[in-house]
Each structure stands twice: as C-alpha cells, then as structure tokens.
Amino acid sequence: MEPIIRLNESELEETFERSSGPGGQNVNKTSTKVILRHVPTGISVTVQDTRSQAQNRELARERLLKALNERVREHKEQVRAERELERRRKRQRPRRIKVKILENKKRRGVLKRERGRRNFD
C-alpha cells in the first residue's frame, strides 16, 4: 500500500453539528463542528477547533488524510514484521546452538529415566 496523497470526495461522508465550548453566540447558533468519515475504512474525525465551519472542514480533511496515511504506514510495518518473523523462523540454527540443545535434551532424558529406578531397600 502506498501513502494516500489526496482524498476522494466520493468516499467521504460529512456532517455538521453545533460546537460546544468557547465561541459565544456564533458557536451556539451555527453548526461549525465538522464530522468527516471515510466510508471504506470507517475512520472518522471530529473538528471543532475554530469558529469557522470552512476552517474546520479544511482541518478535518487534513486530519483524516493523516489518519489514513498512519493506517497505511502501520499496515506496511505489520507486513514487514510478519515477513521478518517468518524469515527468522525458517533460518537454520547455528551448529553450536544445535549441539547445546541436544545436550540439554540428553540430560533431561537421563533425569526422566532415573525417576522410576529408585529402590528403597
């Protein structure tokens, strides 16, 4: 997946609500809060930073683009991590480690065999 450079307007769902917080009569009477949702991914952002709906719309698009690109980056990182894990899983063990593992197995086997041989005469 490559980073998203532009948003496709047909994939966006935009709603407006009344903001809360400072801003006085403008905030109380006009719908300046912008909720922008990317329909294919379900990611949504809410912006009510300014008293201007136009500025909030612009900020919402910037934040949504950033969130989508972050998701793309996380997906790439996850795929890379899975590849690395598979590579590590399939690689051959060094000879010294194999020898050490076998010695531990033999020692463990001897211990297990000795468990049943005790005679208390």
C-alpha positions as CSV (number, residue, x, y, z in Angstrom):
1,M,0.0,0.0,0.0
2,E,1.3,3.4,-0.9
3,P,0.6,6.6,1.1
4,I,-2.6,8.4,0.2
5,I,-1.9,11.8,-1.3
6,R,-5.4,13.0,-2.0
7,L,-8.8,12.2,-0.6
8,N,-11.5,11.0,-2.9
9,E,-14.5,13.2,-2.1
10,S,-17.0,10.5,-3.2
11,E,-15.7,8.3,-0.3
12,L,-16.3,11.0,2.3
13,E,-19.4,11.5,4.5
14,E,-19.5,14.9,6.0
15,T,-21.9,16.1,8.8
16,F,-22.2,19.3,10.7
17,E,-23.3,19.9,14.3
18,R,-23.3,22.7,16.8
19,S,-20.0,23.0,18.5
20,S,-19.5,23.4,22.3
21,G,-17.1,25.4,24.3
22,P,-15.9,29.0,23.8
23,G,-17.1,31.0,20.8
24,G,-20.1,32.7,22.1
25,Q,-23.2,33.3,20.1
26,N,-21.5,32.1,16.9
27,V,-20.9,28.6,18.3
28,N,-24.4,28.4,19.9
29,K,-26.3,29.4,16.7
30,T,-24.3,27.9,13.8
31,S,-23.2,24.4,13.0
32,T,-19.4,24.8,13.0
33,K,-18.4,21.3,14.3
34,V,-17.4,19.1,11.3
35,I,-17.5,15.3,11.5
36,L,-15.8,13.7,8.5
37,R,-16.0,10.0,7.9
38,H,-14.1,7.9,5.3
39,V,-16.7,5.3,4.3
40,P,-14.4,2.5,3.0
41,T,-12.3,2.3,6.2
42,G,-14.8,3.7,8.7
43,I,-12.2,6.2,10.1
44,S,-13.8,9.4,11.3
45,V,-12.5,12.7,12.6
46,T,-14.3,15.4,14.5
47,V,-13.1,19.0,14.4
48,Q,-14.5,22.0,16.3
49,D,-11.2,23.9,16.8
50,T,-12.3,27.2,15.2
51,R,-15.4,29.3,15.0
52,S,-15.4,28.9,11.2
53,Q,-17.0,25.9,9.5
54,A,-14.8,26.3,6.5
55,Q,-11.6,26.2,8.5
56,N,-12.9,23.2,10.5
57,R,-13.7,21.4,7.2
58,E,-10.2,22.0,6.0
59,L,-8.7,20.8,9.3
60,A,-10.9,17.7,9.2
61,R,-9.6,16.8,5.8
62,E,-6.0,17.3,6.9
63,R,-6.5,15.1,10.0
64,L,-8.4,12.4,8.1
65,L,-5.6,12.3,5.5
66,K,-3.1,12.0,8.3
67,A,-5.1,9.2,10.0
68,L,-5.4,7.3,6.7
69,N,-1.7,7.6,6.0
70,E,-0.9,6.4,9.5
71,R,-3.1,3.4,8.9
72,V,-1.2,2.6,5.7
73,R,2.1,3.0,7.5
74,E,1.0,0.7,10.3
75,H,-0.2,-1.9,7.7
76,K,3.2,-1.8,5.9
77,E,5.0,-2.1,9.2
78,Q,2.9,-5.1,10.2
79,V,3.5,-6.8,6.9
80,R,7.3,-6.2,7.2
81,A,7.3,-7.6,10.8
82,E,5.4,-10.7,9.7
83,R,7.9,-11.2,6.9
84,E,10.8,-10.8,9.3
85,L,9.3,-13.2,11.8
86,E,8.8,-15.8,9.0
87,R,12.4,-15.3,7.9
88,R,13.7,-15.8,11.4
89,R,11.5,-18.9,11.9
90,K,12.9,-20.6,8.7
91,R,16.6,-19.8,9.1
92,Q,18.9,-22.6,10.2
93,R,20.3,-22.6,13.7
94,P,24.0,-22.3,14.2
95,R,25.8,-25.6,14.9
96,R,26.8,-24.6,18.4
97,I,23.2,-23.9,19.4
98,K,22.1,-27.2,17.9
99,V,24.7,-29.1,19.9
100,K,23.7,-27.3,23.1
101,I,20.0,-28.1,22.5
102,L,20.8,-31.8,22.0
103,E,23.0,-31.9,25.2
104,N,20.1,-30.4,27.2
105,K,17.7,-32.9,25.7
106,K,20.0,-35.8,26.6
107,R,20.4,-34.5,30.2
108,R,16.7,-34.1,30.5
109,G,16.1,-37.7,29.2
110,V,18.6,-39.1,31.7
111,L,16.8,-37.3,34.6
112,K,13.4,-38.7,33.4
113,R,14.8,-42.2,33.1
114,E,16.2,-42.0,36.6
115,R,12.9,-41.1,38.2
116,G,11.4,-44.6,38.1
117,R,14.6,-46.5,39.2
118,R,14.8,-45.7,42.8
119,N,14.8,-48.6,45.2
120,F,14.4,-48.0,48.9
121,D,15.7,-51.2,50.4
